[in-house]
Each structure stands twice: as C-alpha cells, then as structure tokens.
C-alpha cells in the first residue's frame, strides 16, 4: 500500500533552491519505496504570515496521521534568519493530528561577531531545540554527535541522513574516465560577498602554484556567483599556463557534463560535510575532492576521495592540488573512493531506502 507524505517548505530561495531540488530528487527516489512525497510551501514572503498560517491550517485538516516533513533552514522561515515562525507552523500541524518531522538542512546556527549575529544565533538555537521537542522525527544532514547544541544523550527521534547530489545521475551509477588533454580543475559555485573574495584568492593561489609545477592546466568555474568573479580570476591567471572557462548557473544535465570534464574538484565554500550538496555532486561524479575540514566533517563524507585541508591552512591547497594532479595512482584511488561512497551513501536510491526505514520505524 502506497504511503503519502508531505514536504513542507518555507520561502523559495533564488536563483536556485537547493532544498526544493533535494525534495524533488528525494520524491522521485521514494517512488521505488512506494512512498509518494508531495511538496507544499508556506509562502509568507508573498502573502504575509497571518494569511500563510491560516492557509496552512486549512491544508493541515487533510493531513491527519500523515507525515509532514518540515524543511528547515533559518532563511526559509525568516528574511533575517530569526526563524521562530517555523514553530507556529509545526504547532498547527500537531494540532491537526499530523505526524510531524523536521529535516535540519541548517544544522548549526550562523556565525558572525556582530551584535545582530549573536542575537540571531540565540534565536536559531532556541528555535532548533524547541522544534526538536515538537517533532516526531528529526533528521539531521550531518552526524548529530558533531553538533554543538544537541545533548550528549540524543533524543530517540533523532536520525542522520546525508543529502544527495542534486543531479540527474543514472541509478546504475555514474562514473567517468579521466578526460583527455590538460588536467581540468573544477570549482562549483563561489559564495557571494566577502567570503567569495577569500575563496577566489584561495583558488587563484592553488591553481597558479599547480601551473608553475605542472604546466598547462584548465580551470573550469561554474555555478552560482561564478560570473561575478570572472574578471578577478582572469586577472589573477594572466601570464600563466592556465586556460579559464567561467559559466554561471547551468541546468542539471549540463552540470553533469561540466563535472565529467574535470579531473579534480576544489571545494572552498567552507568545511566539507554530508550536507554540502555542491561537494557531493563532485563525489557523485567520481572526482577527487580537495576541501577544508571542520566541525561537521565526519563519515560518510570522509569515506569518499577527499583530501582534507585544515581551515587555518589554506596554503595547503597548493601542494594538495599538485599531488592529486601529478600522482595518477593517488588520483585514481581517490576517484574510486568517491564512486564507492556515492553508491553506498549519497545516491538517491540509498537515501530513499534509509528514509523509508525511518518513516516506518517511528
């Protein structure tokens, strides 16, 4: 007998919404488990909170004894990252008799040193803790033991489930042969604002160093904010043996082609973890990945072919990139580990099977 459940999302992120993509890929994979996952939104940014919550009350009357999985990021439920309204939504669902789950796509509060950052952090921790007490099932996309705000003895409703790659990768497993010609270094998306400036400098330093050691290289930068950094990248690579291509947001099918043309992925958008779908996309395509480590870095992401760099030593990207590109046996070993980790942990069929098991046990 088919089971129906609801994924409840807040505000839509623009220009791309990784949480929406997560739900779409998960829904497709859950069909094999005889689970029908439908998406609904609380569009408070369009209609305001009173009207949106009233609409949710009406929808929730049809969801008695149905799993409703609230998709949590702080900015999905508040323009300023003060997400307390998600608790109102969860209480409405509980009152309607729904079985309420929450998926923590943001598993830690936001960082920052300003007064508003401190206020935001307190609000987010309080909200996440309260949401945990309201939920019948709480799914974390990083290992719960790694999180700063959870108790040492985890509540019974807590579970771990990594995200997958938001790419239409064939179920029989996607693998690529090493592309011919000059080695291609891939960078998928760059953060906006000041963090992106730092990321761009790390990329330039590593690629310039590798070109000095190895000769002709190709740097392919694509995805969110890539085009914003094009002029800086071109200027920084002038008079080097590096060919540069830059593309902004591309559709999923073309994304696979971009990854397939790469030899290695540089991931500099903060520490790698099992909630970083942009890094997992490279793993899914069988690439070695060079990335920062951090508090959320733990299995299964460390089972993949990832070279970890201490967060305070970005200069180590330089030698790591040279080693991956120059030592073919090492690069091949990393690629094989990425393919195996994808099959076992990050493919959507594997995630859907674990998801189905969680819903049935609770």
Secondary structure, DSSP 8 states (H G I E B T S, - for coil): --EEEEEEE-S--SS--HHHHHHHHHHHHHGGGTEEEEEEE--HHHH-HHHHHHHHHHHHTT-TT-EEEEEE-GGGS-TTS--THHHHHHHHHHHTT-EEEEEESS-S----SSHHHHHHHHHHHHHHHHHHHH-SEEEESS-GGG-SSS-SS--TTEEE-----SS---TT-------SSSEEEEEE---SHHHHHHHHHHHHHHHHHHHHHH--EEEEEESTTTGGGHHHHHHHTTTSSEEEEEE----HHHHHHHHHT-SEEEE-SSS--TT-HHHHHHHHTT-EEEEE--TT--TTGGGSSEEEE-TT-TTHHHHHHHHHHH-HHHHHHHHHHHHHHIIIIISHHHHHHHHHHHHHH-
